[in-house]
Structure formats: C-alpha cells, structure tokens
Amino acid sequence: MRYLSLATNLYVKRCNPVSLVHFITDRCNARCPHCFIDFEGEDHGKGDLTLEEIQKISKNMGPDLMNINLTGGEPFLRKDITEIARCYFANTSIESIFITSHGGFPDRIAKFAEELRPELGKRKIIFSFSIDDFDEQHNQNRKVKNLFDNALEAYRTIDNSGENFMANIAITVSHTNHKSVMGLYNHLVEEQKVKAVTVTAVRDEGVYNIPLEEKKSILTAYSQLSERVAKDMKSGILEGYDTSTLLGRMMNKKNMIVNQIIKETYLDPQYISDCFAGSLFGVIGADGTVHPCEVLDRPLGSLRQYDYDFLSLWNSSKVQETRKWIKETKCNCTYECAWSLNVMGNWEYQPKMISAALGNYW
C-alpha cells in the first residue's frame, strides 16, 4: 500500500513531497570559489533551526517522503547531526538520508556512522564528498588545510561501514578546475581506488557568477567527465552506487539521465519536461524558510510562522500558486536535485528507470 500511495502521488496527485533538501546550517569553515552562499558577516548559524524545532517539523511531512538530503554549509559543523538524522528516521517515512559534505571532519563522520549503524535496519545513509582538484589545489581553493586527504579518509570510512552506507566522490566542474578534472578523475580512480564518482556542473546562482568566456570550457569538461564515468561504470571499472540494491541501480541510472539533460541545456537553457519543485520536491533553509528549490527566489513561507507544521505550509495557497507558475512558465534549470525528482516523476523517463530497476541500467 505504501508504494501504491507513492506511485499515485508521483504520477497523478503530485501534492506530497517525496524528497526534501534540508540546509541544517549555513555555517561552513570552507570558502569555495564556486559557492552560491554569501559567507560575509558573523550571523551564520545563529538562526539555524534547533533540534527541538526540527523534531516538531519532522512529525508532519506527509506519507510519501522517501528521502531527506542533509546539507549546509557543512552539515558536520552541527554537533547534533546524529540526533537530527534519528529524528527524521523516527518521525517520517523516509528510507534514506543523503548527506553532502566536504568531508573535512572524518572523525565526526566515523562516529556518526558507528552510532547509527545498529539502528538502521534496511534504511540507507548515502554520503557525497566533494573533491574538485588535486590535493594542494583543492585545499587552496576551499581554504581548508588537509581537506583533500580528510575527504578521502571520510569516503573510505563510509565505504567500509557496511551495507547500510553508500559513498561517492562528487566532482563539481567549474571555471577553476575544468582543465584538470580528467586528470583528477584518473588519480581518484586509479591511485586512490575510489569506486563511485558523480559529476555536477557549477550553477550560476546566488553570489557566484560563471565567467561567460568559461561556460563552453566548463561544458566540454563536464561532458567528457560524465561520459567517462558512464563508460567506466559499464565496464566495471567503477561500481557506482551499490547495484545489488534497487536504490543503487535507480540512482546510477537517474544520474546518467540527468547528466545527459545538463549537457543539452547548460549553454542553451530550455524546457525539457515538467518540473515538480514545490510539489514533489522542496528545500528547507537553515532558518526554516521553505523554498521550491535552490534556484527560484520565491520563498514559500517560514515554518516558524506555521507553528512548524510542514504540510500546512506545503498545502498553502502560496505554494499552490507557485506550482501553477512553475508549470505555466515551463520553468527550467540545471539544478540536479530537482532534476532527480523530475526524472522520477515524469512518465517519459520511466521505461529507462524500470529497466534499471530490473538490472539493465545501460
């Protein structure tokens, strides 16, 4: 019955969130040149939702929620991240938590995995650790000492943490690294023995603006790298997400589809298929402000003003108006998190996703 409800929501009603990104803090000790967050000033983290507030919010997020993405800032700057994860597992219907991290706190990450492992049952925690360049350049770009080595240590810790955990290295192609990403990939796979790699293209957003003269070079490098990853997964050089699991197979295929869409629209933004931001997908800011996605400057409301009742906000007239606007304007972008749900929720992609679920993900 759970999956019947989920399918009805995905393809017919499209009214309850299936996946949400939660920025659990806007604090970060790194200063990445391609980050869209403005870290100037001293107020970062002061307005973050407390654990008690998150506990309240998590109690009414709908019957079809499958995944929460905990991010930041750097999520492991929150010392209560283990309790936040427990809160979501206890109070929602999620089957997985996805965590995006720069990997700079391997000891905290190891402790997090060790404490939660006995409690997970069949549920998964998936980590994506960012590495964008060779060690010295990566550390310099992000302005954190030993970050490259720490991220690899964190990756190996999670990769060896058992069947409830998955890990990948995420390479974001930007104007600072487009000339070196192929060499970096070879180094990670051949010398560092990384078994799962995902690729994203930097977005023009927030305080970050892509140099116009670099966009073509970024796209070329992104295309080459994503094609190489797909080729190496097919040949078995890369394992990707665990293909022995339904979730792993579908995530691998979804990433391949999204990579192709990004290649087609990065230089020439265009409508490809309906976007379900604000219906199947949304973003919770560190202060509790809900957005349809990271790209649109159309806040949907504050959970603090809705007495922490997520579904009450999600069903408000403002959210209904935003969904209508997204559909009528054929809103489009290259935001991979939203595209993940767009692939899952659009009929045109389902033959490929079903084939992947059955084991034929090429």
C-alpha positions in Angstrom: 0.0 0.0 0.0 2.9 2.4 0.7 4.2 2.1 -2.8 0.7 2.4 -4.3 0.3 5.7 -2.5 3.8 6.8 -3.6 3.1 5.9 -7.3 -0.3 7.8 -7.1 1.5 10.8 -5.7 4.4 10.7 -8.2 2.3 10.4 -11.3 -1.2 11.6 -10.5 -1.7 13.9 -7.5 1.8 15.3 -7.1 1.0 17.0 -3.9 3.2 15.5 -1.2 7.0 15.8 -1.0 9.0 12.7 -2.0 12.4 14.3 -1.3 13.5 17.4 0.6 16.8 19.1 0.9 17.3 20.5 4.4 20.1 23.0 5.0 20.7 22.2 8.6 23.2 25.0 9.0 24.5 27.9 6.9 27.8 27.7 8.7 30.9 26.5 6.8 34.6 26.5 7.5 35.4 26.4 3.8 35.3 29.2 1.3 34.9 27.6 -2.1 35.1 29.9 -5.0 32.1 28.4 -6.7 29.7 28.5 -3.7 26.4 30.4 -4.1 26.2 31.3 -0.4 27.4 34.6 0.9 29.5 33.9 3.9 30.3 37.5 4.7 29.3 38.7 8.2 29.1 37.0 11.5 25.5 35.8 11.7 25.8 32.4 10.1 24.4 29.7 12.2 22.6 32.0 14.7 19.2 31.5 13.0 19.5 27.7 12.4 16.5 25.6 13.4 17.2 23.9 16.8 16.9 20.2 17.2 13.6 20.7 19.1 12.2 22.7 16.1 13.4 20.0 13.7 11.7 17.4 15.8 8.4 19.3 15.5 8.7 19.8 11.8 9.5 16.2 11.1 6.3 14.9 12.6 4.1 16.1 9.7 5.9 15.8 6.4 3.4 13.5 4.6 3.1 9.8 3.8 5.3 9.7 0.7 8.5 11.2 1.9 11.3 8.8 0.8 14.5 10.8 1.3 16.0 13.8 3.2 19.2 15.4 2.0 21.1 17.0 4.9 23.4 19.7 3.7 24.7 23.1 4.5 27.1 25.0 4.8 29.0 22.0 6.2 26.4 19.7 8.0 29.0 18.2 10.3 29.5 21.6 11.9 26.3 20.7 13.7 27.3 18.5 16.7 23.7 17.3 16.9 23.6 15.9 13.3 23.2 12.3 14.7 20.2 13.4 16.6 18.8 15.2 13.6 19.1 12.0 11.5 17.5 10.0 14.3 14.7 12.5 14.4 13.9 12.1 10.6 14.2 8.3 10.8 11.8 8.2 13.8 9.2 10.7 12.7 9.0 10.3 8.9 8.6 7.6 6.3 12.0 8.1 4.7 14.0 5.1 3.5 17.3 7.0 3.1 19.2 10.1 4.1 21.6 11.7 1.7 24.4 13.8 3.2 26.5 16.2 1.1 29.7 17.2 2.9 33.2 18.5 2.1 34.5 15.6 4.2 36.7 17.7 6.4 35.7 16.0 9.7 36.4 12.3 9.2 36.3 11.6 12.9 32.9 13.0 13.4 31.7 11.2 10.3 33.0 7.9 11.5 31.3 8.4 14.9 28.1 9.3 13.2 28.1 6.1 11.2 29.1 4.0 14.1 26.3 5.3 16.3 23.6 4.9 13.7 24.6 1.6 12.1 22.8 -0.6 14.7 19.5 1.4 14.3 19.1 1.5 10.5 17.5 -1.9 9.6 17.1 -1.7 5.9 17.4 2.0 5.6 20.3 3.7 3.9 22.6 6.7 4.5 24.3 7.9 1.4 27.3 10.3 1.5 28.6 12.6 -1.2 32.0 14.0 -0.5 33.3 16.9 -2.6 36.7 16.8 -4.2 37.3 19.2 -7.1 41.0 19.3 -7.7 44.3 17.7 -6.8 45.3 17.8 -3.1 47.2 21.1 -2.8 44.9 23.0 -5.2 41.8 21.6 -3.7 42.9 22.7 -0.2 43.8 26.1 -1.6 40.6 26.6 -3.5 38.5 25.7 -0.5 40.8 27.3 2.0 40.9 24.4 4.4 44.2 22.6 5.3 44.3 18.9 4.6 40.8 18.9 3.2 41.7 16.6 0.2 43.1 13.9 2.5 40.3 14.2 5.0 37.6 13.9 2.4 39.3 10.7 1.1 39.5 9.3 4.7 35.8 10.1 5.2 34.9 8.4 1.9 36.9 5.2 2.8 35.3 5.2 6.3 31.8 5.2 4.9 32.6 2.9 2.0 33.7 0.3 4.6 30.8 0.9 7.0 28.6 -1.8 5.8 25.6 -2.4 3.6 23.5 0.5 5.1 26.0 3.0 3.8 27.0 4.3 0.4 29.6 6.8 -0.5 30.7 8.7 -3.6 33.2 11.4 -4.5 31.4 14.4 -6.2 33.3 16.4 -8.7 31.9 19.9 -9.5 33.2 21.2 -12.8 33.8 24.9 -12.6 36.0 27.6 -14.1 38.7 26.9 -11.6 39.2 23.2 -12.4 37.8 22.4 -15.9 41.3 21.9 -17.2 42.3 19.4 -14.6 39.2 17.3 -13.9 40.0 14.5 -16.2 43.4 14.1 -14.6 41.8 14.3 -11.2 39.3 11.6 -12.1 42.1 9.3 -13.2 44.0 10.0 -10.0 41.0 9.3 -7.8 40.0 6.0 -9.6 43.4 4.6 -10.4 45.6 5.7 -7.5 43.1 6.4 -4.7 40.9 3.5 -5.6 37.6 5.5 -5.5 34.8 3.3 -6.7 31.9 5.8 -7.1 32.1 9.2 -8.7 29.3 11.7 -9.6 29.7 14.8 -11.7 27.9 18.1 -11.5 28.3 21.4 -13.4 28.6 24.6 -11.4 25.4 26.7 -11.4 25.2 30.5 -11.9 23.4 31.3 -8.6 23.5 33.5 -5.6 26.8 35.3 -5.2 28.5 33.1 -7.7 28.6 34.1 -11.4 30.1 31.9 -14.0 32.6 33.8 -16.2 30.9 33.9 -19.6 34.0 33.0 -21.5 34.4 29.9 -19.4 31.0 28.3 -19.9 31.9 26.5 -23.1 35.0 25.1 -21.5 33.1 24.0 -18.4 30.5 22.2 -20.5 33.2 20.5 -22.6 34.9 19.2 -19.4 31.6 18.2 -17.8 30.6 16.3 -20.9 33.9 14.4 -21.2 33.9 13.6 -17.5 30.3 12.4 -17.3 30.7 10.3 -20.4 33.9 8.7 -18.9 32.1 7.9 -15.7 29.3 6.2 -17.6 31.8 4.2 -19.7 33.8 3.1 -16.6 30.6 2.0 -14.8 29.5 0.0 -17.8 32.9 -1.7 -18.0 33.1 -2.4 -14.2 36.0 0.0 -13.5 33.6 2.0 -11.3 31.0 0.4 -9.2 28.8 3.5 -8.7 26.1 3.1 -6.1 25.5 -0.5 -4.9 24.0 -2.2 -7.9 22.9 -5.1 -5.8 20.2 -2.8 -4.4 17.1 -1.3 -6.1 18.0 2.1 -4.8 21.6 1.9 -6.1 20.6 0.8 -9.6 18.0 3.5 -9.9 20.3 6.2 -8.6 23.0 5.2 -11.1 20.5 5.4 -14.0 19.0 8.6 -12.8 22.4 10.2 -12.7 23.1 9.1 -16.3 19.8 10.6 -17.4 20.4 13.9 -15.5 24.0 14.2 -16.9 22.6 14.0 -20.4 19.9 16.6 -19.7 22.5 19.0 -18.2 24.7 18.6 -21.3 21.8 19.6 -23.5 20.7 22.6 -21.5 23.8 24.1 -19.9 24.6 26.6 -22.6 21.1 26.7 -24.0 18.6 26.8 -21.1 15.3 25.3 -22.3 12.2 23.4 -21.2 12.7 19.6 -21.4 9.9 18.3 -19.1 7.8 19.5 -16.2 9.5 20.5 -13.0 8.0 19.3 -9.7 9.8 21.7 -7.4 7.2 22.8 -4.8 5.2 19.7 -5.3 7.3 16.5 -5.1 10.5 18.3 -4.1 11.4 21.3 -1.9 14.2 23.0 0.1 14.1 23.8 3.8 16.5 26.6 4.6 18.6 26.7 7.8 16.2 29.2 9.4 13.1 27.2 8.5 12.2 29.1 5.3 10.8 26.7 2.7 11.7 27.2 -1.0 10.5 25.2 -4.1 14.2 24.8 -5.0 17.6 26.4 -4.6 17.3 28.4 -7.8 14.0 30.3 -7.6 13.8 33.4 -5.5 10.3 32.6 -4.4 10.2 31.7 -0.7 7.1 29.7 0.2 6.9 30.7 3.9 8.6 30.2 7.2 7.9 27.0 9.2 8.3 29.1 12.4 5.3 31.1 11.3 3.3 27.9 10.5 4.0 26.6 14.0 6.4 24.0 12.5 3.5 22.3 10.6 5.2 21.4 7.3 2.2 20.1 5.5 0.1 23.1 6.5 2.7 25.3 4.7 3.1 22.8 1.8 -0.7 23.0 1.1 -1.0 26.8 1.4 -2.3 29.0 -1.3 1.1 30.5 -1.9 2.6 27.0 -2.6 -0.4 26.2 -4.9 0.2 29.5 -6.8 4.0 28.7 -7.1 3.3 25.2 -8.5 0.9 26.7 -11.1 3.5 29.4 -12.0 6.3 26.7 -12.5 4.1 24.6 -14.7 2.7 27.5 -16.8 6.1 29.2 -17.3 7.8 25.9 -18.1 10.4 26.8 -15.5 13.7 25.1 -16.2 17.2 25.0 -14.9 20.2 22.7 -14.4 19.7 22.0 -10.6 20.5 18.3 -10.2 18.5 17.7 -7.0 15.3 18.9 -8.6 16.0 17.0 -11.8 16.3 13.8 -9.8 12.6 14.1 -8.8 11.7 15.3 -12.3 13.2 12.1 -13.7 11.4 10.0 -11.2 8.0 11.8 -11.7 7.9 12.2 -15.5 6.4 9.3 -17.5 8.9 9.7 -20.3 11.8 8.6 -18.2 10.1 5.6 -16.7 11.0 2.9 -19.3 14.7 3.6 -18.6 14.1 3.7 -14.8 12.1 0.4 -14.8 14.8 -1.2 -17.0 17.4 -0.1 -14.4 15.3 -1.4 -11.6 15.2 -4.8 -13.3 19.0 -4.8 -13.6 19.6 -3.5 -17.1 20.8 0.0 -16.3 22.8 0.6 -19.5 
